[in-house]
């Protein structure tokens, strides 16, 4: 048995997100201006109410001084909004139903904002990557043959199926993780006070430390050849950096402090 990492194609977008945003802007404006009547409709109403040009015009409500805001994305054809939305919603519903019938759950990478529109709340169904087994893959292919298999890995036993599926899903998410700037890494990894990086679990194995002051790379290399490892680098403004070194020494006896090398 194998586990497959697959990607589904993007849904028919047609600028759905931009359309929804523009429609939301207009809907909010009309909600605030319920009595607004376009100028063209006012003129039409006047003509219907008083077809005799020499008679006394029937009073008609005047339009608001300003119309609704212009489309945020003026290049979008407003007339086909409903048709484009219908196509996208139908494709979204079909994909959700297909994945649910195959026993596959697609979770968003992050919770959508409270004011997110319909597209933003369902963005994770657009071009999703997920793990599945052979039976699930065949069930999807019966309906959608445009999926792409990115990788396949054998499963030793059925008991490992669930674990490997979860691991593959984690890997798929990690592929989209952005590497943060070192300055923005939380303080327990990057010490902002003295501007040094803190190493991982190896630090717990060191029982001996040493300070290399104003150290050149030759001396640093000789120390590393002797088994020392860099714990932290301390940049100096007017000279070469200092290095805090550490190592595991099985013969170390308690001393009065760290070693120092000028």
C-alpha positions as CSV (number, residue, x, y, z in Angstrom):
1,X,0.0,0.0,0.0
2,X,1.2,3.5,-0.8
3,X,0.3,7.0,0.5
4,X,0.1,9.8,-2.1
5,X,0.7,13.5,-1.8
6,X,-1.6,15.1,-4.4
7,X,-2.6,18.6,-5.5
8,X,-5.9,19.7,-7.0
9,X,-6.2,22.4,-9.6
10,X,-7.4,25.9,-8.8
11,X,-11.1,26.5,-9.0
12,X,-12.5,28.7,-11.8
13,X,-11.6,32.1,-10.2
14,X,-12.6,34.9,-12.6
15,X,-11.6,37.5,-10.0
16,X,-14.2,36.2,-7.6
17,X,-12.5,37.7,-4.5
18,X,-12.3,41.2,-6.2
19,X,-15.9,40.9,-7.3
20,X,-17.1,40.1,-3.8
21,X,-15.1,42.9,-2.3
22,X,-16.5,45.5,-4.7
23,X,-20.1,44.2,-4.3
24,X,-19.6,44.4,-0.5
25,X,-18.5,48.1,-0.8
26,X,-21.6,48.9,-2.9
27,X,-24.0,47.0,-0.7
28,X,-22.7,48.8,2.4
29,X,-23.2,52.2,0.6
30,X,-26.8,51.4,-0.4
31,X,-27.6,50.2,3.1
32,X,-26.5,53.7,4.3
33,X,-28.4,55.4,1.5
34,X,-31.7,53.5,1.2
35,X,-33.5,56.4,-0.5
36,X,-31.0,56.8,-3.3
37,X,-32.5,56.9,-6.8
38,X,-30.3,57.2,-9.9
39,X,-30.8,60.3,-12.0
40,X,-31.9,58.3,-15.0
41,X,-34.7,56.6,-13.0
42,X,-35.9,60.0,-11.7
43,X,-36.2,61.4,-15.2
44,X,-38.0,58.3,-16.4
45,X,-40.4,58.6,-13.5
46,X,-41.1,62.2,-14.3
47,X,-41.9,61.4,-17.9
48,X,-44.3,58.6,-16.9
49,X,-46.0,60.7,-14.3
50,X,-46.5,63.7,-16.6
51,X,-46.4,62.9,-20.3
52,X,-47.8,66.3,-21.1
53,X,-44.8,68.7,-21.4
54,X,-47.1,71.7,-20.9
55,X,-48.8,70.4,-17.8
56,X,-47.8,70.8,-14.2
57,X,-45.1,68.2,-13.3
58,X,-45.9,65.7,-10.6
59,X,-43.4,66.0,-7.7
60,X,-40.9,63.2,-7.8
61,X,-38.2,62.4,-5.1
62,X,-34.9,64.0,-6.0
63,X,-31.8,61.7,-6.3
64,X,-29.1,61.7,-3.7
65,X,-26.4,64.3,-4.4
66,X,-23.8,61.6,-5.0
67,X,-24.2,58.1,-6.4
68,X,-22.6,54.9,-5.0
69,X,-18.8,54.5,-4.9
70,X,-17.1,53.5,-8.1
71,X,-16.1,49.9,-8.5
72,X,-12.9,49.2,-6.6
73,X,-11.8,47.1,-9.6
74,X,-13.2,49.1,-12.6
75,X,-12.0,46.5,-15.1
76,X,-14.5,43.9,-13.8
77,X,-17.7,43.6,-15.9
78,X,-20.4,44.1,-13.4
79,X,-23.1,42.6,-15.5
80,X,-21.7,39.0,-15.3
81,X,-21.0,39.0,-11.5
82,X,-23.9,36.6,-10.9
83,X,-22.9,34.2,-13.6
84,X,-19.3,34.1,-12.5
85,X,-20.3,33.6,-8.9
86,X,-22.6,30.8,-9.8
87,X,-19.8,28.9,-11.7
88,X,-17.4,29.3,-8.8
89,X,-19.9,28.3,-6.1
90,X,-20.9,25.2,-8.1
91,X,-17.3,24.2,-8.5
92,X,-16.6,24.8,-4.8
93,X,-19.6,22.7,-3.7
94,X,-18.6,19.9,-6.1
95,X,-15.1,19.8,-4.6
96,X,-16.3,19.9,-1.0
97,X,-18.7,17.0,-1.7
98,X,-16.0,15.0,-3.5
99,X,-13.4,15.4,-0.7
100,X,-16.0,14.6,2.0
101,X,-17.1,11.5,0.2
102,X,-13.5,10.3,0.0
103,X,-13.0,10.9,3.7
104,X,-10.5,13.8,3.2
105,X,-10.6,16.9,5.4
106,X,-9.0,20.2,4.2
107,X,-8.3,22.6,7.1
108,X,-7.3,26.3,6.6
109,X,-3.7,27.3,7.4
110,X,-5.1,30.0,9.6
111,X,-8.4,31.2,10.9
112,X,-10.1,33.7,8.5
113,X,-10.8,37.2,9.7
114,X,-14.2,38.0,11.1
115,X,-15.1,40.2,8.1
116,X,-13.8,37.7,5.5
117,X,-16.0,37.2,2.5
118,X,-17.2,33.9,1.0
119,X,-14.1,33.5,-1.1
120,X,-11.6,34.2,1.7
121,X,-13.4,31.7,4.0
122,X,-13.1,29.0,1.4
123,X,-9.6,29.9,0.1
124,X,-8.1,26.6,1.4
125,X,-10.2,24.6,-1.1
126,X,-8.5,26.4,-4.0
127,X,-5.5,24.4,-5.2
128,X,-5.3,22.2,-2.0
129,X,-2.4,19.8,-1.3
130,X,-3.2,16.7,0.9
131,X,-2.3,13.1,1.6
132,X,-4.5,10.2,0.7
133,X,-4.3,6.4,0.1
134,X,-5.0,4.5,-3.0
135,X,-8.7,4.0,-2.5
136,X,-9.2,7.7,-1.8
137,X,-7.1,8.6,-4.9
138,X,-9.2,6.4,-7.2
139,X,-12.5,7.8,-5.8
140,X,-11.3,11.4,-6.5
141,X,-10.0,10.4,-10.0
142,X,-13.5,9.1,-10.9
143,X,-14.8,12.7,-10.7
144,X,-11.7,14.9,-11.2
145,X,-8.9,13.5,-13.3
146,X,-6.9,16.8,-13.3
147,X,-5.2,16.2,-9.9
148,X,-1.4,16.0,-9.8
149,X,0.4,13.4,-7.7
150,X,3.5,15.1,-6.2
151,X,4.9,12.0,-4.5
152,X,4.2,8.5,-3.4
153,X,5.6,6.5,-0.5
154,X,5.1,2.9,0.6
155,X,3.3,2.0,3.8
156,X,4.9,-0.9,5.7
157,X,1.7,-1.9,7.5
158,X,-1.9,-0.8,7.7
159,X,-1.4,0.2,11.3
160,X,0.9,3.0,10.2
161,X,-1.5,4.4,7.6
162,X,-3.0,7.0,9.9
163,X,0.3,8.2,11.2
164,X,1.9,8.6,7.8
165,X,-1.1,10.3,6.5
166,X,-0.9,12.9,9.2
167,X,2.8,13.3,8.7
168,X,2.3,13.9,5.0
169,X,-0.3,16.5,5.7
170,X,2.1,18.3,8.0
171,X,4.8,18.2,5.3
172,X,2.4,19.7,2.8
173,X,1.7,22.6,5.2
174,X,5.3,23.2,5.9
175,X,6.0,23.6,2.2
176,X,4.1,26.9,2.4
177,X,5.6,28.2,5.6
178,X,7.6,31.4,5.2
179,X,11.0,31.6,6.9
180,X,10.8,34.5,9.4
181,X,13.4,37.3,9.7
182,X,15.8,36.5,12.5
183,X,14.9,39.8,14.2
184,X,11.3,38.6,14.4
185,X,12.0,35.2,16.0
186,X,10.7,35.0,19.6
187,X,13.2,36.0,22.3
188,X,13.8,32.5,23.5
189,X,15.5,31.7,20.2
190,X,17.0,35.0,19.3
191,X,18.3,37.0,22.3
192,X,17.5,40.7,21.3
193,X,19.3,42.1,24.4
194,X,22.8,41.0,23.3
195,X,21.9,40.0,19.7
196,X,23.0,36.4,19.8
197,X,21.3,33.2,18.6
198,X,20.7,30.5,21.2
199,X,21.4,26.9,20.0
200,X,19.2,23.9,20.5
201,X,19.3,20.8,22.7
202,X,23.0,20.4,22.3
203,X,23.4,23.2,24.8
204,X,22.1,20.9,27.5
205,X,25.0,18.5,27.0
206,X,27.8,21.1,27.6
207,X,29.5,20.9,31.0
208,X,32.5,23.2,30.2
209,X,32.6,26.7,28.7
210,X,35.2,29.0,27.4
211,X,35.4,32.6,26.3
212,X,37.4,33.6,23.2
213,X,38.0,37.3,23.2
214,X,38.9,39.3,20.0
215,X,39.2,36.0,18.3
216,X,40.4,35.4,14.7
217,X,39.1,32.5,12.6
218,X,42.3,30.5,12.9
219,X,42.1,30.4,16.6
220,X,38.3,29.6,16.4
221,X,39.1,26.7,14.1
222,X,41.8,25.3,16.4
223,X,39.3,25.5,19.3
224,X,36.7,23.6,17.3
225,X,39.3,21.0,16.3
226,X,39.8,20.5,20.1
227,X,36.1,19.7,20.5
228,X,34.7,23.1,21.4
229,X,31.4,24.3,19.8
230,X,30.1,27.8,19.3
231,X,27.4,28.7,21.9
232,X,27.1,32.3,21.0
233,X,28.8,35.0,18.9
234,X,29.1,38.4,20.4
235,X,29.9,41.1,17.8
236,X,32.1,44.0,18.9
237,X,32.0,47.5,17.4
238,X,35.8,48.2,17.3
239,X,37.4,44.7,17.0
240,X,36.8,41.1,16.1
241,X,33.9,39.3,17.8
242,X,34.0,37.3,21.0
243,X,32.9,33.7,21.0
244,X,31.4,31.8,23.9
245,X,32.3,28.1,23.4
246,X,31.0,25.0,25.0
247,X,31.8,21.2,25.0
248,X,31.1,18.0,26.8
249,X,34.2,17.0,28.8
250,X,33.9,13.7,30.6
251,X,37.0,14.4,32.7
252,X,36.0,17.9,33.7
253,X,36.4,18.7,37.4
254,X,34.6,21.7,38.9
255,X,36.5,24.9,38.5
256,X,36.2,28.5,39.6
257,X,34.8,29.8,36.2
258,X,34.9,29.5,32.5
259,X,38.2,29.1,30.6
260,X,39.5,32.2,28.8
261,X,41.7,32.6,25.8
262,X,42.9,36.1,24.8
